[in-house]
Amino acid sequence: MIQPALIALIRDGETTIYIDPFGSVCFARQLIWGQDALERWLAGREPVHQFDTDCEAGAVIDFDAQALLWYSEEEPVDQPRTMQLLDTLIAEAWQGFEILYADGMCDLQIAAGDSISHASQQRLKVIDESVDPLEFRSETLDEESPHCEQFDLDDEEERFAWVTILDADQLIHHRLIGEITSDVIRNEDDPLSRLKSLPAYDVPAEQNVIEAIIVDEPERRIEIWGGRDIRAAAGEMALHWPGWDVQCLETDGYEHQCRFSGPTGTPMTAAEALGTLVPMLLMTENFDPSTMLGELGKSFKGLMAKLVTVVTVLICLPFVIFALISGNWKAGGITIGVIVALVVITFKLIERKFRRGFAATLSEVHRDPAMPDENEPAAAGPLDPQQRRQQLDQLLSRSGLPSLAEIEPHFDSDVPLAV
């Protein structure tokens, strides 16, 4: 189920908290229009009286400290370059504010209660020590090894971590794994030897890489880059690789790794990197769970119809063969007709039962008091499609990024445009 998002405004030491039902999906679209648009969007909503720990995205805007802290458990994009460009847009929209990205909702809860501590290297000074920064990573390379021979570098949908190792003999090794695992980060069981034993690959295209490590054995230096949680991984590596210089690359990680290893690779243009993000920023409609359930019901019905057809054919096939051999088409036809009728009746009964179940579920969703008011706009910023495009184009221009006209040919066809 799509979870809510939380927005806390701190002004004159007072905190006001709002909830956006189902707002966790593409939460960034509420931030890129700046503080005035966000406050206008919240103006008609009723504040809540406590922090909702069920939220999966949110922001704390501290007008006293001129700081914005935000977090989203489900990023709208998984490519580091696209995340960096999103950060550029938010920074441009919130000029004068310090923009911070939290490690989790626990940081937002701290900030909503105690105001935002000014950050060091874009991290809160107050961090929940009980949170394991590697909690959601695979534990060992052994879990990833079976998949390491299956990566297709020509498949645009493939996602993996890229490992480049310069060994003591000045030889370069390129390896691909699903993600940088906890045992590599924590330097357990000689991870470099185990990485070198994996299948070799050529330099991948940037669009496929979600995170990466560069290991320079002669210099005992490690550089790591990737998505939002990569800073936490770099911090853990610095603790567990004594005698090594561990650095987190904030920008241009792909180009740097290509320069280190030799080949130029296939970097993404800014227009390509924005192609998956911009359609979601332009969306003005809610991500309605009832619509998703309806589509799920339609898909299930179609799948069941195909399955019933296959089963019916398999059941009737022996009777068709019997009729062909015996020449008794009358008996065979009657039997087949009875079977088809029974299957159709059974399918209709099952369909009716599931339809009632879906209807009851949809009714419960619409009766849910947490459902957004139909009269409340689902998104901050302009709701008129042309005005929204125009203002986003202006923001892109101020940020030194390609125009909508340049980005549009790279729009992700899988992202619905509600504009």
C-alpha positions, -999 to +999 in steps of 0.1 A: +000+000+000+012+035-008+022+052+025+017+088+035+043+116+036+048+140+064+058+177+062+068+197+093+072+235+092+092+251+120+087+289+125+095+310+156+103+277+174+069+263+168+064+231+147+033+225+126+029+190+110+009+180+080+002+146+064-002+140+027-021+106+023-004+084-003+022+112-007+053+090-004+054+082-041+076+108-059+076+131-028+102+153-045+075+167-068+062+187-038+096+203-031+109+215-065+085+245-067+100+262-037+087+273-003+059+297-014+043+270-035+046+244-008+031+266+018+002+275-005-004+238-011-005+231+027-026+262+035-060+244+032-050+213+051-056+206+088-024+201+108-019+169+128-008+168+164+020+141+164+047+127+142+034+097+121+060+069+122+042+051+094+052+077+068+078+067+042+087+102+030+087+137+044+104+170+050+112+193+078+114+230+068+130+251+095+125+287+086+144+298+117+175+279+107+168+284+069+173+246+064+153+219+046+158+183+056+140+157+035+138+119+030+121+094+008+122+057+014+113+050-023+133+072-046+115+081-079+147+072-097+176+048-090+204+064-111+229+085-091+233+111-119+195+117-119+195+120-081+222+147-083+202+166-109+171+164-087+192+179-058+203+207-081+167+215-089+156+215-052+186+237-043+178+262-070+141+263-059+151+268-022+178+295-026+191+306+008+182+273+024+207+246+035+194+214+018+200+182+038+191+147+030+182+125+060+193+089+066+157+080+075+124+091+091+141+089+125+162+120+115+130+138+105+115+130+139+145+144+157+145+175+135+107+181+139+111+180+177+144+197+182+148+219+151+175+211+125+211+210+137+233+226+111+250+199+092+285+187+086+289+173+051+251+172+046+244+150+076+226+159+108+248+161+139+222+141+158+220+106+143+199+077+157+227+053+168+203+023+168+199+024+131+222+000+111+233+019+080+237-014+061+204-029+072+189-032+038+219-044+019+227-080+010+250-095+037+276-114+016+291-117-018+279-153-018+244-141-021+253-120-052+277-144-069+251-167-086+238-136-105+271-122-116+273-141-149+238-130-159+242-093-164+235-081-200+254-048-207+231-042-237+199-042-216+189-007-206+169-020-177+198-038-160+209-023-127+241-033-108+271-021-089+304-016-108+337-026-091+370-015-105+402-029-089+438-018-098+460-046-084+496-047-073+507-056-109+489-025-123+462-047-139+426-034-140+397-057-131+361-048-138+334-067-119+296-063-116+275-073-086+239-066-077+249-042-050+279-035-028+274-061+000+279-056+037+309-080+039+327-059+013+320-027+031+331-042+064+362-059+049+352-094+059+368-126+045+392-110+021+366-093-002+392-081-028+402-117-036+366-128-038+357-099-060+386-107-084+374-143-086+340-131-101+334-130-139+351-101-157+332-075-176+338-045-199+331-010-187+293-007-183+271+023-195+264+049-168+226+043-171+230+008-157+252+017-126+235+023-093+267+025-072+304+017-076+337+012-059+372+020-072+400+002-054+436+013-059+456-015-041+491+001-046+479+034-031+456+017-006+428+040-016+391+033-020+366+056-037+329+049-036+299+066-052+262+059-057+228+068-044+215+084-012+228+058+012+263+057-002+276+082+024+266+058+051+284+030+033+315+051+029+314+059+066+313+022+075+341+014+051+363+040+067+358+023+100+365-013+087+394-007+063+422+005+086+452+019+067+431+027+037+421+061+025+383+059+019+366+087-001+330+092-011+326+109-045+296+133-044+295+140-081+309+128-115+316+093-101+311+076-134+335+099-154+361+096-126+359+058-127+363+058-164+393+080-163+408+058-136+404+026-156+411+040-191+380+035-214+357+065-218+326+044-212+291+055-221+282+085-199+246+098-197+238+133-209+219+155-185+188+153-208+190+115-207+194+115-169+163+138-165+142+117-188+129+094-160+125+122-135+108+151-153+075+132-162+069+125-125+076+161-115+050+172-140+023+149-126-006+167-108-028+137-098-028+115-068-014+080-070-048+065-061-047+030-045-082+023-058-071+028-093-041+005-087-064-021-073-088-018-102-059-023-127-047-053-106-082-068-108-083-064-146-049-080-150-059-109-127-091-114-147-072-115-180-046-139-166-074-162-152-092-162-186-060-173-204-053-200-177-089-213-180-087-215-218-055-235-216-069-259-189-101-263-210-082-272-241-061-297-222-092-314-207-110-315-240-081-328-260-085-365-251-122-364-261-112-348-295-087-376-300-113-402-290-138-387-316-112-387-343-103-424-337-138-437-331-157-414-355-183-409-328-184-371-330-218-368-314-207-383-281-174-364-282-191-332-291-217-335-263-189-343-237-168-314-249-199-291-248-207-302-212-170-296-201-169-261-217-202-252-201-191-264-166-158-245-170-175-213-181-200-215-152-172-221-127-151-193-141-181-169-139-188-179-103-151-173-093-151-140-112-182-129-094-167-137-060-135-119-067-154-089-082-173-086-049-141-088-030-124-061-050-156-039-047-155-043-009-118-034-008-123-004-030-152+007-009-131+004+023-103+025+006-127+053-003-143+053+032-108+055+047-107+089+066-071+092+056-081+095+019-073+129+005-101+154+000-111+155-036-111+193-034-075+194-022-048+197-049-027+165-051+005+183-059+023+216-050+030+240-078+009+250-108-019+226-116-025+239-151-004+216-174+010+245-195+019+267-165+035+237-148+056+230-179+065+266-182+076+270-146+096+238-147+113+249-179+123+282-161+136+262-131+157+240-155+171+271-172+180+287-139+198+255-129+218+254-161+201+222-172+186+212-206+151+225-215+119+204-215+121+203-253+156+186-251+145+163-223+112+151-237+126+127-263+141+108-234+109+106-213+105+072-198+075+056-215+067+035-184+059+067-163+023+078-166+019+115-174-010+131-155-007+164-173 
